[in-house]
């Protein structure tokens, strides 16, 4: 009788510790278990007689259980029978792939919002985080519908394929004097709706989306009334003051360059430059920033601190500085304030103290 009883010890990982498993291969193996007959794959860490068969497929012939849990398998691999602990096999693994394959729009949004995947925390009355998020979305798409919910908000971006859309769902929670943001990008098919209109100007869509979400969250009880008024004020000041001023100053700078270099006057296509009163892109103690076109955002974006608008002369100096940069169009590696920069600055009246 003892000759017929073969006992095998195997290493089985349980609770993070390797403990020996002792099994009677004649009596402990159950052949009527529901797992019998299913396919398995030998894992890449399998040892013993299974080592040469790593990553190969096999079939379950029987199982060994302890306290109702499967702890080992008897399998057939490459025509031979083997016994091994549960850790040596991938069993009945169902991998869910491409249940909702990404669209070009969702892939672009995932890439553009990749750094928003981590939790972000903000002061409870401020919407700078929301505006920064809207800026990122606006860098990927010129149109989106914004919807506020009790759990946060979402950007719904239409896909070129009819019936397809991408939802940027933003879970936002208030706690104490802060609010926390997390984002998820989801492609959705078969939800036809009238696509929103394209907003050509970058800052115009940032302001519109931010303002709409802010009002929606006010209805949800968020303390963003003052923030909504601030966004509306900056949007109006941008349209009525900043954009006309920049257009005028840019032409002055272009003409100055032509007079200095003899080059033909360069023109900028509509939508190739967007300017706005906002600090969300500015580093501390910075009053203006010009961001050149990128592969995702094929136009120049200029940010001007709202503080600059307190004095008309100072605002003009700030806009002059940024427009001279655009007109000079320094190549990579060249100093930003080179001889041409200073020559144009002198001609258009950019004061020396505002050239650095």
Secondary structure, 3 states (H helix, E strand, C coil): CCCCCCEEEEEEEECCEEEEEEEECCCCCECCCCCCCCEEEECCCCCHHHHHHCCCEEEEEEEEEECCEEEEEEEEECCEEEEEEHHHEEECCCCCCCCCCCCHHHHHHHHHCHHHCCCEEEECCCCHHHHHHHHHHHCCCCCCEEEEECCEEEEEEECCCCCEEEEEEEEEEEECCEEEEEEEEEEEECCCCCCCCCCCCHHHHHHHHHHHHHHHHHHCCCCCHHHHHHHHHHHHHHHHHHHHHHHHHHHHHHHHHHHHHCCCCCCCCCCCEEEEECCCCCCCCCCEEEECCCCCCCCEEEEECHHHHHCHHHHHHHHHHHHHHHHHCCCCCCCCCCHHHHHHHHHHCCCHHHCC
